[in-house]
Structures are given as C-alpha cells and as structure tokens.
C-alpha cells in the first residue's frame, strides 16, 4: 500500500510522533492507522490517542433537564458560522425540549415542534440557511436528580460540549462539579464494568508488547513473571484509573477519586453522558489554494 503524505500528517497530528517515525509505523502495518498508533505506542513514541482528538465537525449540542430525566441533542452543520445563528440555536433548543418526551433518535425525528415534525423543521432550516445539517445524536440520562453543564456555551443550554450526570440521592451542589470534571477529563465509561472489553484488551496488548520490548533492551532485565504479574497489571490499573469516571482523580480535589467525592457528598453517580460536537465524524480537509487553482483552470 502506498503511504501518502496526508496519512503521515494525520498520524503525526494524532500521536505527536515525528515524521519519520510516523512514516515507518504506517509502512510496518501497511497503512492501517489504528495499528500504526499502537505500533508507535509500543515503541514509546506516542501517547494513547482518543478518536475525539482526530475528528472535526460543526454545530451545537443542547442539553435539557426535566426532573429525573436529562437529554443532550447534537445537531451538526457545515460551518461554525451557522452555530452562531440565532434561528439555528432556537431550533436546536426546541429539538432538545422535544427529546425529553421520546426515547430514540427516530422518535425524535417524528416528534413535533409546533405544528411540524422535527425532521420537517430541519429540512426547512437547510433550505433557508443554505447549509446541510444533520440531527445526529440524542443521549438520555436518568437518576433521582440530573444535572447538566455546557462547556463554553454559545447560548443558554448549548455549546460544543454538553454533559449530563445522573445521581442517586439529592444533588447538593456536587452535580455541577462532577459535570465540569467530566467535560474536562472525558472518561470513557462510568467504571471498569461499563468499559468496552475490546478497548481494555487492546490496551493490554499494547502495554504487554511495550513492557516486553522495554525489558529486552534493559541493562537489568526482569523475569517474565514479574512483567506479567506486576508491571502489566500495574499499568492496566493506571489505565482504568485514568479512563473511568469513578477511578479518575477529582479535578476539584486531586487527592481523592471522583467516586470518593460523590460518596463524601452523599450521592452515587449512576450514569453520565458527555457529548462533544463532531465526535466520531471525520471532516474532509480542504486545500483552499488547490480549490481556487482548480476553479481557475475550469476543472
């Protein structure tokens, strides 16, 4: 497979690795981007990368809460200019309110905003504003109490990152702090049990290979039993602490975990959602100069 400059650039931006290291990694794994990231990590040349770091899209996430239920709705647009449009913001806010009464994205598309279905309102907005738009996601969270938070709000209740936290017990102010923590730390799951087993296994494979390679070049190699029974479990414990909400150090007080912070406040976190605009959507990079040149040539 031909390794292109764009592939090398993408891998460098994702991992922070040098150009030659990125090219070598892609060559070794025949252009597989995910495998190249793992290859660089086993060599100690890249940090763990989340897909959210490599994606881009525009639009807004709106949050709405009604008692024990909270919802976050993402509507994408082609440019960030549209996200500043008052009509677009009102539409997204209306969608979030409608989402409180339904349970699925398809049901939300059929829900009513005034006399029209959500899907019809969106179609009308596309025609009026002149950009393609997508009602992409709806996430619901339940609990005895639900707290919402929007990071860098573009308008009331909406912005680029929306967070919901479902609590067992009455919120006494800890909810917003927990939501702010989630916005900043982006945990992958509530706890180890909720973490995707494939993610855990992939990390274990990377850490095992990395430990073995480090040991092979060490001046004082350790017995394989030490690697398997001590080093790798220790690294996996750290991975779980850093990537599960309950295990993370609480940003408001790094001396304790989030789980302990909630316990000290007399509540239990039962669910959460962190929705960032554009997560998982690869946005094509446009070379403006090339586009202009192409237009002038009449291509």
Buried (B, 14 or more C-beta within 10 A) or exposed (E): EEBEEEBBEBBBEBBBBEEEBBBBBBBBBEBBBEBBBBBBBBBEBBEBBEEEEBBEBBBBBBBBBEEEBBBBBBBBBBEBEBBEBEEBBEBBBBBBBBBBEBEEBEBBBEBEBEEEBBBBBBEEBBEEBEBEBBBBBBBBBEBBBBBBBBBEBBBEBBBBBBBBBBBEBEBEEBBBBBBBBBBEBBBBBBBBEEBEEEEBEBBBEBBBBBBBEBBEEEEEEEEEEEBEEEBBEEBBEEBBBBBBBBBBBBBEEEEBBBBBBBEEBEBBBBBBBBBBBBBEBEEEEEEEEEEEEEEEEEE
